[in-house]
Every structure is written in structure tokens, then in C-alpha cells.
């Protein structure tokens, strides 16, 4: 039974040491179409439970100062672990400067105990793949009585009072949640969520069911549909074909104003002449760099100034 895995070097979260809260079998309240684990009936609670002291003992053997985050995850949904509150307290007692992070599908935020427990963590990543009830049920295949409207309400409430670093992840499945209509609905919901970053992804591992992801180019197009005030990041680039285009200086500035990009995005989108134009804009300080949770984004200087003006004094 392997409780601890890693460390894994994550572009988004740094050096991550994982804790699997369901190491023996999949225990989840979702049976997502895109999950890399085999299809399994959904559950509302864990039956096979690891003791807190066993987890802490294993963690102590692997934890060192080079770890950026201790990531709570599972073969399934980590918030189903019944002793999560106690476990977080025990981790906090030994973690020193290391951050705690959980990767959750958001469904158990409707439980006040779980909601309050997650407030203790340094970082929380919530998944929200769809906001329409029919599409949510098709993609995430939730356990009985899980209601997407209740989840959305709790995600928005959590974001308003949580003091740590909040991330939202949306995973797109071709033909299901990548329509303009569903993206617009997602946009409207996410405008009411205070997140440090919103990661847009797609399927990049063999899925449990016969579904497909979307292309990187479509992810870029979808990212442009979201409100420019939202901190959108394109997370999935697996199996991406380089398909560069030419951008004038004005087009570069307009693109980055709408959606700040990383250098990895630039490599996939810009041809060599456009990269030269971008470098000139950087040298003239018309384009600047901004770090957002381990990722460096490029954006127009005017965009940064506007955002600074909006920050509370």
C-alpha cells in the first residue's frame, strides 16, 4: 500500500509530495468519463480507510525542505476521507514552511464540515467541468442526489471567505462542455468566483470511457471566450502540434490584453517573426511579465496598470 508518492515537479504547483487517501481502491462520488481510473460505481463515503497516524508516519519519512506542497489526493475523491480535519491538523504540526494543497471535485463543499475543513488548507483546487445539470451528469456521472446548482453556490461562497490560494480547473470533453453556450454559462458562474487562477484543460491520459479531448487550438479559442478579468490559464498541452501564426505588434498587444499567455503558449502560437516583435515590445516595456503561482505570464503594461488600480488600498 503506497500512501506517499513523488515528489513530482508540477509547473502549476512546484515540487509536490502526494498523499493518496484511498490507496487500495477507487472510492469516489463521481465516475467521470475522462478519469484515467477504471469505471467504478460511485460512493458517498469511504469503506476502506487508512489511519491518520499511519499517513503521518509515512509522510515524516518522505517530507523534506525541498517540497513546495503536500498534495492531498486519492484514487477517487479525497474529501470523502472521514478524518480529513484531524489529518490536516496533524500535517500542519510537522509541515514547517511547506504548503498544503487538496485536489477536489467540489461536490462535498455542500457539507458544512468539509467546507470548514478545507478553509484550513493553504491551497485548494476545485474542479468545475460544467454548470448545466444535464452536461454535468453526462461528464462527471455523480453519485445520487448531487446537485450542480448547490455545488456552484458553495464554490462561490467558499471563494469569498477562503484566505488561501484558490484554483479552479475546468476539463473539456469534445462534444459535451465545449459549446459556446456552455462556455458562456461557465463564464457567468466563474465571474462570481474569486480565484487566483482558472486552469483550462482537456483529456491527456487514456480515459475510462470512449471520449476525446479537444485540441490545444480549441482551448486557446475557448480561453478567449471568457471575460478578460478572469485569470485564465491553458493547462493542457499534451500531444500538441505546433501551429504558429503571424501577429502584428497591435495584434500581440490585443491578444495579451484579452488573455495573458505564458512563454510556452507563445512557442506554440507565434511564428519566429512574431516572437521577434514580442521581444521588441518587451524591451520597450510595452509587454511585461507577471508571476502568478509558479507561472510567468506576459501581458501589456497598460493591462497591469489597470489591474493595479483595481486592487484595494
Buried (B, 14 or more C-beta within 10 A) or exposed (E): EEBBBBBEEBEBBBBBBBBBBBBEEBBBBBBBBBBEBEEBEBBEEBEEBBEBEEBBEBBEEBBEEEBBBBBBBBBBBBBBBBBBBBBBEBBBEEBEEBBBBBBBBBBBBBEEEBBEBBBBBBBBBBBBBBBBEEBBEBBBBBBEEBEBEEBBBBBBBBBEEBEBBBBBBBBBBBEBBBEEEBBEBBBEBBEEBEBBBBBBBBBBEEBBEEBEBBBBBBBBBBBEEBEEEBBBBBBBBEEBEEEBEEBEBEEBBEBBBBBBBBBBBBBBBBBEEBBEBBEEBBEEEBBBEEEBBEBEBBBBBEBBEEEEEEEEE
